[in-house]
Amino acid sequence: MGKTCIVTGSSRGIGRAIALRLAQDGYDVCVNDISAQEQSCQDVVKDIQGLGRKACVAVADVTKLSEVEAMIQTSVKELGDLNTMFVCSNPIP
């Protein structure tokens, strides 16, 4: 069975870099950010898939428990058992 992870705040910046590096290291990645960044999340998913790994998007605000629970459920449904979670946050202006 493969390794899976969720990387929050991974539509851009450090979170994106971490998501791509984990994919290069053999992880399937659930890409997360808030709804305003959904298209950027989709772009990261395409980049990860281009590396030959599985990826999915789970839009969620990590400050809301119910959304975090749904994000984890999405990751498990799409990628399998969760092995690792990286929490990255981008500053809100």
DSSP file (Angstrom, degrees, kcal/mol; ACC not computed):
  #  RESIDUE AA STRUCTURE BP1 BP2  ACC     N-H-->O    O-->H-N    N-H-->O    O-->H-N    TCO  KAPPA ALPHA  PHI   PSI    X-CA   Y-CA   Z-CA
    1    1 A M              0   0    0      0, 0.0    79,-0.0     0, 0.0     2,-0.0   0.000 360.0 360.0 360.0 142.8    0.0    0.0    0.0
    2    2 A G        -     0   0    0     77,-0.1     2,-0.3     1,-0.1    25,-0.1  -0.241 360.0-103.4 -79.8 168.0    1.2    3.5   -0.8
    3    3 A K  E     -a   27   0A   0     23,-0.7    25,-2.7    80,-0.0     2,-0.3  -0.718  37.7-167.9 -90.0 140.9    1.9    6.4    1.5
    4    4 A T  E     +a   28   0A   0     -2,-0.3    80,-1.5    77,-0.2    79,-1.3  -0.932   7.9 176.0-129.0 154.5   -0.6    9.2    1.6
    5    5 A C  E     -ab  29  84A   0     23,-1.9    25,-2.9    -2,-0.3     2,-0.4  -0.989  24.2-137.9-150.9 158.9   -0.6   12.7    3.1
    6    6 A I  E     -ab  30  85A   0     78,-1.7    80,-2.9    -2,-0.3     2,-0.5  -0.970  16.2-166.9-112.6 134.7   -2.6   15.9    3.4
    7    7 A V  E >   -ab  31  86A   0     23,-2.2    25,-1.8    -2,-0.4     3,-0.7  -0.956  11.6-151.9-122.1 111.4   -0.8   19.2    3.0
    8    8 A T  E 3  S+ b   0  87A   0     78,-2.7    80,-0.5    -2,-0.5    25,-0.2  -0.458  78.9  21.5 -79.3 155.7   -2.9   22.1    4.1
    9    9 A G  T >  S+     0   0    0     -2,-0.1     3,-0.6     1,-0.1     6,-0.4   0.833  83.8 139.6  60.8  32.8   -2.3   25.5    2.5
   10   10 A S  T <   +     0   0    0     22,-2.5    23,-0.2    -3,-0.7    -1,-0.1   0.185  34.1  93.7-100.9  18.8   -0.8   23.8   -0.4
   11   11 A S  T 3  S-     0   0    0     21,-0.4     2,-0.3     1,-0.1    -1,-0.2   0.677 100.9  -6.5 -79.2 -15.5   -2.2   25.8   -3.3
   12   12 A R  S X> S+     0   0    0     -3,-0.6     4,-1.4    32,-0.0     3,-0.6  -0.962 106.2  16.4-162.3 173.3    0.9   28.0   -3.3
   13   13 A G  H 3> S-     0   0    0     -2,-0.3     4,-2.2     1,-0.2     5,-0.2  -0.128 117.8 -10.5  59.8-141.8    4.2   28.9   -1.6
   14   14 A I  H 3> S+     0   0    0      1,-0.2     4,-2.6     2,-0.2    -1,-0.2   0.878 135.3  56.0 -62.6 -40.5    5.8   26.6    0.9
   15   15 A G  H <> S+     0   0    0     -3,-0.6     4,-2.4    -6,-0.4    -5,-0.3   0.908 108.3  47.8 -59.8 -42.6    2.7   24.3    1.1
   16   16 A R  H  X S+     0   0    0     -4,-1.4     4,-2.6    -7,-0.3     5,-0.2   0.929 111.4  50.6 -62.4 -45.7    2.8   23.8   -2.7
   17   17 A A  H  X S+     0   0    0     -4,-2.2     4,-2.2     1,-0.2    -2,-0.2   0.895 111.1  48.5 -60.8 -40.6    6.6   23.0   -2.5
   18   18 A I  H  X S+     0   0    0     -4,-2.6     4,-2.7     2,-0.2     5,-0.2   0.924 110.7  51.0 -65.1 -44.3    6.0   20.5    0.3
   19   19 A A  H  X S+     0   0    0     -4,-2.4     4,-1.9     1,-0.2    -2,-0.2   0.920 112.8  45.6 -59.9 -44.8    3.2   18.8   -1.6
   20   20 A L  H  X S+     0   0    0     -4,-2.6     4,-2.2     2,-0.2    -1,-0.2   0.890 112.5  50.5 -66.9 -39.3    5.3   18.5   -4.8
   21   21 A R  H  X S+     0   0    0     -4,-2.2     4,-1.7    -5,-0.2    -2,-0.2   0.916 109.5  50.8 -65.5 -42.1    8.3   17.2   -2.8
   22   22 A L  H  <>S+     0   0    0     -4,-2.7     5,-2.7     1,-0.2    -1,-0.2   0.893 109.4  51.4 -62.7 -38.4    6.2   14.6   -1.0
   23   23 A A  H ><5S+     0   0    0     -4,-1.9     3,-1.6     1,-0.2    -1,-0.2   0.916 108.4  51.0 -63.2 -42.3    4.9   13.5   -4.4
   24   24 A Q  H 3<5S+     0   0    0     -4,-2.2    -1,-0.2     1,-0.3    -2,-0.2   0.820 107.5  55.1 -62.2 -30.2    8.5   13.2   -5.7
   25   25 A D  T 3<5S-     0   0    0     -4,-1.7    -1,-0.3    -5,-0.1    -2,-0.2   0.342 131.3 -91.4 -87.3   6.3    9.2   11.1   -2.6
   26   26 A G  T < 5S+     0   0    0     -3,-1.6   -23,-0.7     1,-0.3     2,-0.3   0.566  80.3 134.3 101.8   9.1    6.4    8.6   -3.4
   27   27 A Y  E   < -a    3   0A   0     -5,-2.7     2,-0.4    -6,-0.1    -1,-0.3  -0.665  51.8-134.6 -90.2 146.6    3.4   10.0   -1.6
   28   28 A D  E     -a    4   0A   0    -25,-2.7   -23,-1.9    -2,-0.3     2,-0.4  -0.846  36.5-144.8 -89.2 139.2   -0.1   10.4   -2.9
   29   29 A V  E     -ac   5  55A   0     25,-1.9    27,-1.7    -2,-0.4     2,-0.7  -0.911  22.4-154.6-124.8 131.3   -1.2   13.9   -1.9
   30   30 A C  E     -ac   6  56A   0    -25,-2.9   -23,-2.2    -2,-0.4     2,-0.4  -0.909  26.0-148.9 -94.9 116.0   -4.4   15.5   -0.8
   31   31 A V  E     -ac   7  57A   0     25,-3.4    27,-2.5    -2,-0.7     2,-0.4  -0.743  19.5-174.0 -91.1 128.8   -4.1   19.2   -1.7
   32   32 A N  E     + c   0  58A   0    -25,-1.8   -22,-2.5    -2,-0.4   -21,-0.4  -0.949  19.6 127.5-128.8 145.0   -5.9   21.6    0.6
   33   33 A D  E     - c   0  59A   0     25,-0.6    27,-1.9    -2,-0.4    56,-0.0  -0.937  58.1 -66.4-169.1-178.5   -6.7   25.3    0.8
   34   34 A I    >   -     0   0    0     -2,-0.3     3,-2.1    25,-0.2    27,-0.1  -0.275  54.5 -99.0 -75.2 165.8   -9.6   27.6    1.2
   35   35 A S  G >  S+     0   0    0      1,-0.3     3,-1.6     2,-0.2     4,-0.3   0.791 119.7  64.8 -59.8 -30.4  -12.3   27.9   -1.5
   36   36 A A  G 3  S+     0   0    0      1,-0.3    -1,-0.3     2,-0.1     3,-0.2   0.709 106.2  45.6 -65.2 -18.0  -10.8   31.1   -2.9
   37   37 A Q  G <> S+     0   0    0     -3,-2.1     4,-2.1     1,-0.1    -1,-0.3   0.185  77.0 114.5-107.7  14.8   -7.7   29.0   -3.9
   38   38 A E  H <> S+     0   0    0     -3,-1.6     4,-2.2     1,-0.2     5,-0.2   0.879  75.6  50.6 -58.4 -42.0   -9.5   26.0   -5.4
   39   39 A Q  H  > S+     0   0    0     -4,-0.3     4,-1.9     1,-0.2    -1,-0.2   0.910 109.9  50.5 -63.8 -40.3   -8.3   26.6   -9.0
   40   40 A S  H  > S+     0   0    0      1,-0.2     4,-1.9     2,-0.2    -1,-0.2   0.878 108.1  53.8 -63.7 -36.6   -4.7   26.8   -7.7
   41   41 A C  H  X S+     0   0    0     -4,-2.1     4,-2.3     1,-0.2    -2,-0.2   0.920 106.6  51.8 -60.7 -43.9   -5.3   23.5   -5.8
   42   42 A Q  H  X S+     0   0    0     -4,-2.2     4,-2.1     1,-0.2    -2,-0.2   0.879 107.4  53.0 -60.7 -37.8   -6.4   21.9   -9.1
   43   43 A D  H  X S+     0   0    0     -4,-1.9     4,-1.9     2,-0.2    -1,-0.2   0.899 108.5  49.2 -64.5 -40.6   -3.2   23.1  -10.7
   44   44 A V  H  X S+     0   0    0     -4,-1.9     4,-2.5     2,-0.2    -2,-0.2   0.896 107.9  54.9 -65.5 -39.9   -1.1   21.5   -8.0
   45   45 A V  H  X S+     0   0    0     -4,-2.3     4,-2.8     1,-0.2     5,-0.2   0.925 107.4  50.1 -58.4 -44.9   -3.0   18.3   -8.4
   46   46 A K  H  X S+     0   0    0     -4,-2.1     4,-1.9     1,-0.2    -1,-0.2   0.898 109.8  50.8 -61.0 -40.3   -2.2   18.3  -12.1
   47   47 A D  H  X S+     0   0    0     -4,-1.9     4,-0.6     2,-0.2    -1,-0.2   0.912 111.7  47.3 -63.3 -42.2    1.5   18.8  -11.3
   48   48 A I  H ><>S+     0   0    0     -4,-2.5     5,-1.6     1,-0.2     3,-1.2   0.918 110.7  51.1 -66.1 -43.6    1.5   15.9   -8.8
   49   49 A Q  H ><5S+     0   0    0     -4,-2.8     3,-1.9     1,-0.3    -1,-0.2   0.852 102.9  60.9 -62.0 -33.7   -0.3   13.6  -11.3
   50   50 A G  H 3<5S+     0   0    0     -4,-1.9    -1,-0.3     1,-0.3    -2,-0.2   0.718  99.1  57.0 -64.3 -20.7    2.4   14.6  -13.8
   51   51 A L  T <<5S-     0   0    0     -3,-1.2    -1,-0.3    -4,-0.6    -2,-0.2   0.393 125.3-104.7 -88.5   2.0    4.9   13.1  -11.4
   52   52 A G  T < 5S+     0   0    0     -3,-1.9     2,-0.3     1,-0.3    -3,-0.2   0.642  82.9 119.0  86.4  15.1    3.0    9.8  -11.6
   53   53 A R      < -     0   0    0     -5,-1.6    -1,-0.3   -26,-0.0     2,-0.2  -0.751  65.9-110.0-110.0 159.0    1.3   10.1   -8.2
   54   54 A K        +     0   0    0     -2,-0.3   -25,-1.9    -3,-0.1     2,-0.3  -0.598  41.5 172.6 -82.9 149.9   -2.4   10.2   -7.2
   55   55 A A  E     -c   29   0A   0     -2,-0.2     2,-0.3   -27,-0.2   -25,-0.2  -0.990  12.2-178.0-155.0 154.7   -3.7   13.5   -5.9
   56   56 A C  E     -c   30   0A   0    -27,-1.7   -25,-3.4    -2,-0.3     2,-0.4  -0.950  24.5-118.0-147.4 166.7   -7.0   15.1   -5.0
   57   57 A V  E     -c   31   0A   0     -2,-0.3     2,-0.4   -27,-0.2   -25,-0.2  -0.903  19.7-177.2-109.5 137.7   -8.3   18.4   -3.7
   58   58 A A  E     -c   32   0A   0    -27,-2.5   -25,-0.6    -2,-0.4     2,-0.4  -0.866  15.8-153.8-132.1 100.1  -10.1   18.9   -0.4
   59   59 A V  E     +c   33   0A   0     -2,-0.4     2,-0.3   -27,-0.2   -25,-0.2  -0.601  35.4 141.5 -74.6 125.8  -11.3   22.5    0.0
   60   60 A A        -     0   0    0    -27,-1.9     2,-0.7    -2,-0.4    -2,-0.1  -0.970  53.5-126.4-163.7 148.3  -11.5   23.3    3.7
   61   61 A D    >   -     0   0    0     -2,-0.3     3,-2.2     3,-0.1     7,-0.3  -0.909  23.8-150.9 -95.1 113.6  -10.9   26.1    6.2
   62   62 A V  T 3  S+     0   0    0     -2,-0.7    -1,-0.1     1,-0.3     6,-0.0   0.507  90.8  69.6 -71.5  -1.8   -8.6   24.4    8.8
   63   63 A T  T 3  S+     0   0    0      1,-0.1     2,-0.5     4,-0.0    -1,-0.3   0.462  89.6  73.8 -88.2  -0.8  -10.0   26.7   11.5
   64   64 A K  S X> S-     0   0    0     -3,-2.2     4,-1.9     1,-0.1     3,-0.7  -0.946  70.6-154.2-118.6 113.9  -13.3   24.9   11.3
   65   65 A L  H 3> S+     0   0    0     -2,-0.5     4,-2.6     1,-0.3     5,-0.2   0.869  93.8  53.8 -54.1 -45.2  -13.4   21.4   12.8
   66   66 A S  H 3> S+     0   0    0      1,-0.2     4,-1.9     2,-0.2    -1,-0.3   0.863 109.8  48.6 -62.5 -34.4  -16.3   20.1   10.6
   67   67 A E  H <> S+     0   0    0     -3,-0.7     4,-2.2    -6,-0.2    -1,-0.2   0.852 109.9  51.5 -73.1 -34.8  -14.3   21.1    7.5
   68   68 A V  H  X S+     0   0    0     -4,-1.9     4,-2.3    -7,-0.3    -2,-0.2   0.917 109.5  50.4 -66.0 -43.0  -11.2   19.4    8.7
   69   69 A E  H  X S+     0   0    0     -4,-2.6     4,-2.2     1,-0.2    -2,-0.2   0.917 111.7  47.7 -59.9 -43.8  -13.1   16.2    9.4
   70   70 A A  H  X S+     0   0    0     -4,-1.9     4,-2.4     2,-0.2    -1,-0.2   0.877 109.3  54.3 -65.2 -37.6  -14.6   16.4    5.8
   71   71 A M  H  X S+     0   0    0     -4,-2.2     4,-2.3     2,-0.2    -2,-0.2   0.924 109.3  47.3 -61.9 -45.1  -11.1   17.0    4.4
   72   72 A I  H  X S+     0   0    0     -4,-2.3     4,-2.5     1,-0.2     5,-0.2   0.910 111.1  51.5 -63.8 -42.2   -9.7   13.9    6.1
   73   73 A Q  H  X S+     0   0    0     -4,-2.2     4,-2.5     1,-0.2    -2,-0.2   0.908 109.7  50.1 -61.0 -42.2  -12.7   11.9    4.9
   74   74 A T  H  X S+     0   0    0     -4,-2.4     4,-2.6     2,-0.2     5,-0.3   0.930 110.7  49.6 -61.0 -46.0  -12.1   13.1    1.3
   75   75 A S  H  X>S+     0   0    0     -4,-2.3     4,-3.0     1,-0.2     5,-0.7   0.929 113.1  45.4 -60.2 -47.0   -8.4   12.2    1.5
   76   76 A V  H  X5S+     0   0    0     -4,-2.5     4,-1.4     3,-0.2    -1,-0.2   0.905 114.2  49.1 -65.1 -41.6   -9.1    8.7    2.8
   77   77 A K  H  <5S+     0   0    0     -4,-2.5    -1,-0.2    -5,-0.2    -2,-0.2   0.916 121.4  33.9 -63.0 -43.6  -11.9    8.1    0.3
   78   78 A E  H  <5S+     0   0    0     -4,-2.6    -2,-0.2    -5,-0.2    -1,-0.2   0.828 136.0  17.3 -83.4 -33.8   -9.7    9.2   -2.7
   79   79 A L  H  <5S-     0   0    0     -4,-3.0    -3,-0.2     1,-0.3     2,-0.2   0.611 101.0-115.6-119.3 -16.8   -6.2    8.1   -1.7
   80   80 A G     << +     0   0    0     -4,-1.4    -1,-0.3    -5,-0.7    -2,-0.1  -0.574  68.2   1.9 105.3-174.4   -6.5    5.5    1.1
   81   81 A D  S    S-     0   0    0     -2,-0.2     2,-0.4     1,-0.1   -77,-0.2  -0.127  77.0-115.5 -51.6 138.7   -5.5    5.4    4.7
   82   82 A L        +     0   0    0      1,-0.2   -77,-0.1   -79,-0.1    -1,-0.1  -0.637  37.6 169.6 -81.7 128.0   -3.8    8.7    5.9
   83   83 A N        +     0   0    0    -79,-1.3     2,-0.3    -2,-0.4   -78,-0.2   0.758  62.8  15.1-103.3 -36.4   -0.2    8.4    6.9
   84   84 A T  E     -b    5   0A   0    -80,-1.5   -78,-1.7     2,-0.0     2,-0.4  -0.984  53.1-164.9-145.7 147.9    1.0   12.0    7.2
   85   85 A M  E     -b    6   0A   0     -2,-0.3     2,-0.5   -80,-0.2   -78,-0.2  -0.981   4.3-166.7-138.5 127.1   -0.4   15.5    7.6
   86   86 A F  E     -b    7   0A   0    -80,-2.9   -78,-2.7    -2,-0.4     2,-0.7  -0.951   9.9-153.5-110.6 127.9    1.5   18.7    7.1
   87   87 A V  E     +b    8   0A   0     -2,-0.5     2,-0.4   -80,-0.2   -78,-0.1  -0.893  22.6 167.1-105.9 110.7   -0.2   21.9    8.3
   88   88 A C        -     0   0    0     -2,-0.7     2,-0.4   -80,-0.5   -78,-0.1  -0.947  13.9-163.7-118.2 140.6    1.0   24.9    6.4
   89   89 A S        -     0   0    0     -2,-0.4   -75,-0.1   -80,-0.1   -80,-0.0  -0.983  11.2-145.7-129.1 141.0   -0.7   28.3    6.5
   90   90 A N        -     0   0    0     -2,-0.4   -81,-0.0   -77,-0.0   -80,-0.0  -0.840  36.0-104.3 -97.6 137.7   -0.4   31.3    4.3
   91   91 A P        -     0   0    0      0, 0.0    -1,-0.0     0, 0.0     0, 0.0  -0.329  28.3-133.3 -62.3 139.9   -0.8   34.6    6.0
   92   92 A I              0   0    0      1,-0.1    -3,-0.0    -2,-0.0     0, 0.0  -0.851 360.0 360.0 -95.5 122.6   -4.1   36.3    5.4
   93   93 A P              0   0    0      0, 0.0    -1,-0.1     0, 0.0     0, 0.0   0.517 360.0 360.0 -66.7 360.0   -3.6   40.0    4.5
